Amino acid sequence: MIDPALLAAYDRPVPRYTSYPTAAQFTPSVGPAEHAAWLRDLAGGAASLYVHVPFCKELCWYCACHTMAMNRPGTLDRYADALIDELDALSRTAPGLILEGVQWGGGTPSQLGATRLRAVGECIARRFDRHCDAEISLEIDPRHCDREMAAAAAAIGVTRVSLGVQDFDVTVQAAINRRQSYEDTAAAVDRLRGAGIRRFNIDLVYGLPRQTLETLAATLDLALKLGPDRFAVFGYAHVPWMKPHQKLIDEATLPDNALRAAMSALVAERLVKAGYRRIGLDHYARPDDRLARAAADGTLHRNFQGYVADRAAFVAGVGASAISTLPQGFTQNVADPARYMAAVADGDGFATARGIALTRDDRLRAAIIERVMCQNAVDLGPLCREHRVDLDAYLATLDLRGLERDGLIRRRGAKIAVTQAGRPFVRFVCAAFDRHYVGAEGRHSRGL
């Protein structure tokens, strides 16, 4: 059990550090021209591709993603065409780009429907070469995965499917407007396996309204029966000031911080006992899964899609709100789908709205934060040498005394390790290296 005083001391907003600097620091000073110039540095090189589809059949109240309910065929047709146009622009701007992996996210990419999904997937195959063992992952809503969709996923080369579950308890499902039975989920798994897709992730969420330790334990038991290779188990981020539909959730039914911490501990206990390796903050994988192997050999990375085993350091993002991680910095597309489609049609194929150019200081801090998030430890000496920063001068800028006093880290000179007690607080350890972090009220969620 986590000391309640410690929970209270760290009950403040903190980023999830899928990047550094975080998206909160992006500005409109970076636009399509900068995006295109930075993409040119990828020509003949390698990167992963992220394809964002910001639509779902209906909106779940807990969701903090860039998405909306959309069922109009005309809009879906135009969006698929815009993705193809942006992919064409990417291939022209970065010729010879080799894809280390492809990830379809959202929203729900399968909301495009089988025909549109095939069209965009075939465009990717025509325009880009892929590494021989590139992983192609696709997020699918199990409630809307028929045989045609399973066949389309297999046809575009999908090797891994992420299935959104969140929670199997009917009371919790009613509280978040997402009704999904275990039977429907198991049937989707069977259809995908029948189409030849063998690797699966299950996404769960703790900290949901009306969720208890008992209901969460029951959900874990059912999810384990599906036999996934990986789990991603996220803490619910309640940010109604950013996502107004979350106001439909009764805040009085949300677990308090102590219960959230107990839920996080229960997830770790159950999944590790079931044979999964704990990966970073919120992922679990079988020991033979490439994510677990990457964590073991020190090659695990973290980006806007979470923890990844891709070798490529860069990500080219297409679609509304998609973020690219490029040699010179980060860029993000227009979030509104209508404005995104208009920008792609009216311009040179890009819809960049904002971003940030990286400084030498940013690159060092980003490397440190990624090591802490992925390995729960960092040796500042080699990283400072790599980034041509004086180690002693940099150490003098750090104040880690509070983290040490609270038992969250151990420090020996330039070597810093997150303790077992500190693992639930790893984001706060990262915040100590974040020059932008000053509480971040209004930008990030609270709680573990």
C-alpha positions as CSV (number, residue, x, y, z in Angstrom):
1,M,0.0,0.0,0.0
2,I,1.2,3.5,-0.8
3,D,1.6,5.9,2.1
4,P,-1.5,8.2,2.0
5,A,0.7,11.1,2.9
6,L,2.8,10.4,-0.2
7,L,-0.3,10.2,-2.3
8,A,-1.4,13.6,-1.0
9,A,2.0,15.1,-1.6
10,Y,2.0,14.1,-5.2
11,D,-1.7,14.8,-5.9
12,R,-1.1,17.3,-8.7
13,P,-1.2,17.4,-12.5
14,V,1.7,15.9,-14.4
15,P,2.3,15.0,-18.0
16,R,2.4,11.4,-19.3
17,Y,5.6,12.2,-21.2
18,T,4.9,10.6,-24.5
19,S,7.3,13.3,-25.7
20,Y,9.5,16.1,-24.4
21,P,8.8,18.9,-24.8
22,T,5.1,17.8,-24.4
23,A,2.4,18.9,-26.8
24,A,1.5,21.6,-24.3
25,Q,4.6,23.5,-25.5
26,F,3.7,23.3,-29.2
27,T,3.1,26.7,-30.9
28,P,1.7,27.9,-34.3
29,S,5.3,29.1,-35.2
30,V,5.7,25.7,-36.9
31,G,3.6,25.2,-40.0
32,P,3.5,23.3,-43.3
33,A,6.7,24.8,-44.6
34,E,8.7,23.7,-41.5
35,H,7.0,20.3,-41.6
36,A,8.0,19.7,-45.2
37,A,11.6,20.9,-44.6
38,W,12.0,18.6,-41.6
39,L,10.4,15.7,-43.6
40,R,13.1,16.1,-46.2
41,D,15.7,15.0,-43.7
42,L,14.0,11.6,-43.7
43,A,14.5,11.0,-47.4
44,G,16.2,7.6,-47.9
45,G,16.1,6.9,-44.2
46,A,13.7,5.1,-41.8
47,A,10.7,6.1,-39.7
48,S,7.5,4.7,-38.4
49,L,4.2,5.8,-39.8
50,Y,1.2,6.8,-37.7
51,V,-2.2,7.0,-39.3
52,H,-4.9,8.8,-37.2
53,V,-8.6,8.3,-37.8
54,P,-10.6,10.6,-35.5
55,F,-14.0,8.9,-35.8
56,C,-16.0,6.4,-33.7
57,K,-19.4,5.0,-34.2
58,E,-20.4,6.6,-30.9
59,L,-18.6,8.7,-28.4
60,C,-17.5,7.1,-25.1
61,W,-17.7,9.6,-22.2
62,Y,-14.3,8.7,-20.7
63,C,-12.3,9.3,-23.9
64,A,-9.7,12.0,-24.0
65,C,-8.6,11.3,-27.6
66,H,-9.1,13.5,-30.6
67,T,-12.2,11.8,-32.0
68,M,-15.9,12.3,-32.7
69,A,-18.9,10.2,-33.5
70,M,-19.2,9.9,-37.3
71,N,-21.3,7.6,-39.4
72,R,-21.8,9.6,-42.6
73,P,-20.3,7.7,-45.6
74,G,-19.6,10.9,-47.5
75,T,-17.4,12.3,-44.7
76,L,-15.6,9.0,-44.3
77,D,-15.0,8.9,-48.1
78,R,-13.5,12.4,-48.1
79,Y,-11.4,11.6,-45.0
80,A,-9.9,8.5,-46.7
81,D,-9.1,10.6,-49.8
82,A,-7.4,13.2,-47.6
83,L,-5.2,10.5,-46.0
84,I,-4.2,9.2,-49.4
85,D,-3.4,12.8,-50.5
86,E,-1.2,13.4,-47.4
87,L,0.5,10.0,-47.9
88,D,1.3,11.0,-51.5
89,A,2.7,14.3,-50.3
90,L,4.8,12.5,-47.7
91,S,6.3,10.1,-50.3
92,R,7.1,13.0,-52.6
93,T,8.8,15.0,-49.8
94,A,10.7,12.2,-48.3
95,P,11.5,9.9,-51.2
96,G,12.9,6.5,-50.4
97,L,11.5,6.5,-46.9
98,I,11.5,3.0,-45.4
99,L,8.8,2.2,-42.8
100,E,10.0,0.4,-39.7
101,G,6.3,0.1,-38.6
102,V,2.8,1.3,-39.2
103,Q,0.3,2.1,-36.5
104,W,-3.3,3.0,-37.1
105,G,-4.9,4.8,-34.2
106,G,-7.8,7.0,-33.3
107,G,-10.6,7.2,-32.6
108,T,-11.3,3.9,-34.2
109,P,-9.5,3.3,-37.5
110,S,-11.9,0.5,-38.4
111,Q,-14.7,3.1,-38.5
112,L,-13.4,3.8,-42.0
113,G,-15.0,0.6,-43.1
114,A,-13.4,-2.3,-44.9
115,T,-13.3,-0.7,-48.4
116,R,-11.7,2.6,-47.3
117,L,-9.3,0.8,-45.0
118,R,-8.1,-1.3,-47.9
119,A,-7.7,1.8,-50.1
120,V,-5.5,3.7,-47.6
121,G,-3.6,0.5,-46.7
122,E,-2.9,-0.2,-50.4
123,C,-1.7,3.4,-50.8
124,I,0.8,2.9,-48.0
125,A,2.1,-0.3,-49.6
126,R,2.5,1.4,-53.0
127,R,4.2,4.5,-51.8
128,F,6.7,3.1,-49.2
129,D,9.0,0.2,-48.7
130,R,8.8,-1.6,-45.4
131,H,11.4,-3.3,-43.3
132,C,11.1,-7.0,-43.5
133,D,9.9,-7.4,-39.9
134,A,7.9,-4.2,-39.7
135,E,4.9,-4.4,-37.4
136,I,1.6,-3.1,-38.7
137,S,-0.9,-2.5,-35.8
138,L,-4.5,-1.5,-36.0
139,E,-6.9,-0.3,-33.2
140,I,-10.3,-2.0,-33.6
141,D,-13.6,-1.6,-31.6
142,P,-14.5,-5.3,-31.0
143,R,-18.2,-4.4,-31.1
144,H,-17.9,-3.5,-34.8
145,C,-15.5,-6.1,-36.2
146,D,-17.3,-8.4,-38.6
147,R,-15.6,-10.9,-41.0
148,E,-15.3,-8.3,-43.7
149,M,-13.3,-6.0,-41.4
150,A,-11.1,-8.9,-40.2
151,A,-10.4,-9.8,-43.8
152,A,-9.6,-6.2,-44.7
153,A,-7.1,-5.9,-41.8
154,A,-5.4,-9.1,-42.9
155,A,-5.3,-7.9,-46.6
156,I,-3.4,-4.7,-45.7
157,G,-0.8,-6.7,-43.8
158,V,-1.9,-6.0,-40.2
159,T,0.2,-8.1,-37.8
160,R,-1.2,-6.9,-34.5
161,V,-4.6,-5.7,-33.3
162,S,-5.3,-3.5,-30.3
163,L,-8.8,-4.2,-28.9
164,G,-10.4,-1.6,-26.7
165,V,-12.2,-3.1,-23.7
166,Q,-11.7,-0.6,-20.9
167,D,-14.0,-2.6,-18.4
168,F,-16.4,-5.5,-18.7
169,D,-18.6,-4.5,-15.8
170,V,-22.0,-3.4,-17.0
171,T,-22.4,-0.7,-14.3
172,V,-19.1,0.8,-15.2
173,Q,-19.9,0.5,-18.9
174,A,-23.2,2.4,-18.4
175,A,-21.3,5.2,-16.6
176,I,-19.0,5.7,-19.5
177,N,-21.5,5.1,-22.4
178,R,-19.6,2.0,-23.7
179,R,-21.6,-1.2,-23.6
180,Q,-19.5,-4.2,-24.7
181,S,-19.9,-7.8,-23.7
182,Y,-17.2,-10.3,-23.2
183,E,-18.9,-12.5,-25.8
184,D,-18.7,-9.8,-28.4
185,T,-15.1,-9.2,-27.7
186,A,-14.2,-12.9,-27.8
187,A,-16.1,-13.3,-31.1
188,A,-14.0,-10.4,-32.6
189,V,-10.8,-12.2,-31.5
190,D,-11.9,-15.4,-33.1
191,R,-12.7,-13.6,-36.4
192,L,-9.3,-11.9,-36.5
193,R,-7.5,-15.1,-35.7
194,G,-9.5,-16.8,-38.4
195,A,-8.3,-14.2,-40.8
196,G,-4.7,-15.0,-39.9
197,I,-3.9,-12.2,-37.3
198,R,-2.3,-13.8,-34.3
199,R,-1.0,-11.0,-32.1
200,F,-3.3,-9.0,-29.9
201,N,-3.3,-6.2,-27.3
202,I,-6.1,-5.5,-24.8
203,D,-6.6,-2.0,-23.6
204,L,-8.1,-1.5,-20.1
205,V,-8.7,1.6,-18.0
206,Y,-8.7,1.9,-14.2
207,G,-10.0,4.9,-12.2
208,L,-13.4,4.8,-14.1
209,P,-16.7,5.9,-12.6
210,R,-18.3,3.3,-10.3
211,Q,-15.3,1.0,-10.8
212,T,-14.2,-0.9,-7.7
213,L,-11.4,-3.3,-6.9
214,E,-13.8,-6.2,-7.2
215,T,-15.1,-5.2,-10.6
216,L,-11.6,-4.5,-11.9
217,A,-10.4,-7.9,-10.7
218,A,-13.3,-9.5,-12.6
219,T,-12.5,-7.6,-15.7
220,L,-8.8,-8.7,-15.5
221,D,-9.9,-12.3,-15.1
222,L,-12.1,-12.1,-18.3
223,A,-9.4,-10.3,-20.3
224,L,-6.8,-12.9,-19.4
225,K,-9.1,-15.6,-20.8
226,L,-8.7,-13.9,-24.2
227,G,-5.0,-14.7,-24.1
228,P,-3.5,-11.4,-25.4
229,D,0.2,-10.9,-26.0
230,R,0.1,-7.5,-24.3
231,F,-2.0,-5.3,-22.1
232,A,-2.1,-1.5,-21.9
233,V,-3.8,-0.4,-18.7
234,F,-4.2,3.3,-18.4
235,G,-5.3,5.5,-15.5
236,Y,-8.4,7.4,-16.5
237,A,-7.6,11.1,-17.2
238,H,-10.5,13.3,-16.1
239,V,-10.0,16.5,-18.0
240,P,-13.5,17.9,-18.6
241,W,-12.1,21.4,-19.3
242,M,-10.4,20.0,-22.4
243,K,-13.0,17.3,-23.3
244,P,-16.4,18.7,-22.5
245,H,-18.2,15.3,-23.0
246,Q,-16.5,14.1,-19.8
247,K,-18.9,16.4,-17.9
248,L,-21.5,13.7,-18.5
249,I,-19.5,11.6,-16.0
250,D,-20.6,12.1,-12.4
251,E,-17.4,13.1,-10.6
252,A,-18.8,11.8,-7.3
253,T,-18.6,8.3,-8.7
254,L,-14.9,8.5,-9.6
255,P,-12.5,6.6,-7.3
256,D,-10.3,8.8,-5.1
257,N,-6.5,8.8,-5.4
258,A,-6.0,6.1,-2.8
259,L,-8.4,3.8,-4.6
260,R,-6.8,4.5,-7.9
261,A,-3.4,3.6,-6.5
262,A,-4.8,0.4,-5.1
263,M,-6.3,-0.3,-8.6
264,S,-2.9,0.2,-10.3
265,A,-1.3,-2.1,-7.8
266,L,-4.0,-4.8,-8.3
267,V,-3.4,-4.6,-12.1
268,A,0.4,-5.1,-11.7
269,E,-0.1,-7.9,-9.2
270,R,-2.6,-9.8,-11.3
271,L,-0.9,-9.5,-14.7
272,V,2.7,-10.2,-13.4
273,K,1.3,-13.3,-11.6
274,A,-0.3,-14.4,-14.9
275,G,3.2,-14.3,-16.5
276,Y,3.3,-10.9,-18.1
277,R,6.4,-8.6,-17.8
278,R,5.7,-5.1,-16.5
279,I,6.8,-2.5,-19.1
280,G,7.3,1.1,-18.1
281,L,4.4,2.9,-16.7
282,D,1.3,1.1,-18.0
283,H,2.1,-1.8,-20.4
284,Y,2.5,-5.5,-19.8
285,A,3.8,-8.1,-22.3
286,R,4.5,-11.8,-22.5
287,P,8.3,-12.5,-22.1
288,D,8.6,-13.5,-25.7
289,D,6.8,-10.4,-27.1
290,R,9.1,-7.9,-28.9
291,L,8.0,-5.2,-26.4
292,A,9.3,-7.2,-23.5
293,R,12.5,-8.1,-25.4
294,A,13.1,-4.4,-26.2
295,A,12.6,-3.5,-22.5
296,A,15.1,-6.2,-21.5
297,D,17.8,-5.2,-24.0
298,G,17.4,-1.4,-23.5
299,T,16.0,-0.6,-26.9
300,L,12.4,0.3,-25.8
301,H,11.2,3.7,-26.9
302,R,8.3,5.9,-25.9
303,N,6.4,8.2,-28.3
304,F,2.9,9.6,-28.8
305,Q,1.6,6.0,-29.4
306,G,3.0,4.9,-26.0
307,Y,5.7,2.3,-25.6
308,V,7.1,0.9,-28.8
309,A,9.8,-1.6,-29.9
310,D,10.4,0.1,-33.3
311,R,14.0,0.7,-34.2
312,A,13.3,4.0,-35.9
313,A,13.7,7.2,-33.8
314,F,11.3,9.2,-36.0
315,V,7.5,9.0,-36.7
316,A,5.7,10.5,-39.6
317,G,2.1,11.2,-38.7
318,V,-0.8,11.6,-41.1
319,G,-4.4,12.5,-40.4
320,A,-6.2,15.1,-38.3
321,S,-4.3,15.9,-35.1
322,A,-1.5,13.4,-35.9
323,I,1.9,14.3,-34.4
324,S,5.2,13.7,-36.2
325,T,8.5,13.2,-34.4
326,L,11.1,14.5,-36.9
327,P,14.8,15.2,-36.8
328,Q,14.4,18.9,-36.1
329,G,11.3,18.7,-33.8
330,F,7.7,17.9,-33.4
331,T,4.8,18.9,-35.7
332,Q,1.0,18.4,-35.3
333,N,-1.8,18.5,-37.9
334,V,-5.0,20.5,-37.5
335,A,-7.2,18.6,-35.0
336,D,-10.6,19.4,-36.6
337,P,-11.3,16.8,-39.3
338,A,-13.1,19.3,-41.6
339,R,-10.3,21.8,-41.4
340,Y,-7.8,19.0,-41.9
341,M,-9.4,17.8,-45.1
342,A,-9.7,21.4,-46.4
343,A,-6.0,22.1,-45.7
344,V,-4.8,19.0,-47.4
345,A,-7.0,19.8,-50.4
346,D,-6.0,23.4,-50.7
347,G,-2.3,23.3,-49.9
348,D,0.6,21.1,-50.8
349,G,-0.9,18.0,-49.1
350,F,0.1,19.0,-45.5
351,A,-2.2,20.4,-42.7
352,T,0.4,21.3,-40.1
353,A,-1.0,23.6,-37.4
354,R,1.7,23.8,-34.7
355,G,4.9,22.2,-33.4
356,I,8.2,23.0,-31.8
357,A,11.8,23.0,-32.9
358,L,14.2,21.2,-30.6
359,T,17.1,22.8,-28.9
360,R,20.2,21.0,-27.6
361,D,18.8,21.3,-24.1
362,D,15.5,19.8,-25.2
363,R,17.3,16.8,-26.8
364,L,19.2,16.1,-23.6
365,R,16.1,16.3,-21.4
366,A,14.1,14.2,-23.9
367,A,16.7,11.5,-23.8
368,I,16.8,11.5,-20.0
369,I,13.0,11.4,-19.6
370,E,12.7,8.6,-22.2
371,R,15.3,6.5,-20.3
372,V,13.4,7.1,-17.0
373,M,10.0,6.2,-18.5
374,C,11.3,3.1,-20.3
375,Q,14.0,1.8,-18.0
376,N,13.2,3.4,-14.6
377,A,16.9,4.4,-14.5
378,V,19.3,6.8,-16.2
379,D,23.0,7.4,-16.2
380,L,23.4,11.1,-16.9
381,G,27.2,10.9,-17.6
382,P,27.0,9.2,-21.1
383,L,24.0,11.3,-22.1
384,C,25.6,14.6,-21.2
385,R,28.7,13.6,-23.2
386,E,26.6,12.6,-26.1
387,H,24.8,15.9,-26.1
388,R,28.0,17.9,-25.4
389,V,26.8,19.2,-22.1
390,D,29.0,19.6,-19.0
391,L,27.9,17.0,-16.5
392,D,28.8,18.9,-13.3
393,A,27.1,22.1,-14.6
394,Y,24.0,20.1,-15.4
395,L,23.9,18.3,-12.1
396,A,24.1,21.7,-10.4
397,T,20.8,22.6,-12.0
398,L,18.9,19.6,-10.6
399,D,17.0,19.5,-7.4
400,L,16.2,15.8,-6.6
401,R,16.3,16.1,-2.8
402,G,12.5,15.7,-2.4
403,L,12.4,12.6,-4.6
404,E,15.2,11.1,-2.6
405,R,13.7,12.0,0.7
406,D,10.4,10.4,-0.3
407,G,12.1,7.2,-1.3
408,L,11.1,7.5,-5.0
409,I,14.7,7.4,-6.4
410,R,18.2,6.3,-5.4
411,R,21.1,8.4,-6.6
412,R,24.7,7.6,-6.9
413,G,26.5,10.5,-8.5
414,A,25.2,10.7,-12.0
415,K,23.3,7.5,-11.8
416,I,19.6,7.7,-10.9
417,A,17.2,4.8,-10.4
418,V,13.5,4.8,-9.7
419,T,12.8,2.6,-6.6
420,Q,10.0,0.0,-6.5
421,A,8.1,2.4,-4.3
422,G,8.7,5.1,-6.9
423,R,7.4,3.3,-9.9
424,P,3.8,4.6,-9.6
425,F,5.3,8.1,-9.4
426,V,7.7,7.8,-12.3
427,R,6.1,10.7,-14.1
428,F,7.0,13.0,-11.2
429,V,10.6,11.8,-11.4
430,C,10.5,12.8,-15.1
431,A,9.0,16.2,-14.1
432,A,12.2,17.0,-12.2
433,F,14.0,17.1,-15.6
434,D,11.2,19.2,-17.3
435,R,12.1,22.8,-17.5
436,H,8.6,23.7,-18.6
437,Y,6.8,21.9,-15.7
438,V,5.6,24.3,-13.0
439,G,2.5,22.5,-11.8
440,A,0.8,22.5,-15.3
441,E,-2.7,23.2,-13.8
442,G,-5.3,22.9,-16.5
443,R,-3.1,21.0,-18.9
444,H,-2.8,17.5,-17.5
445,S,-4.8,15.1,-15.3
446,R,-4.3,14.4,-11.6
447,G,-3.6,11.2,-9.9
448,L,-1.7,8.0,-10.5
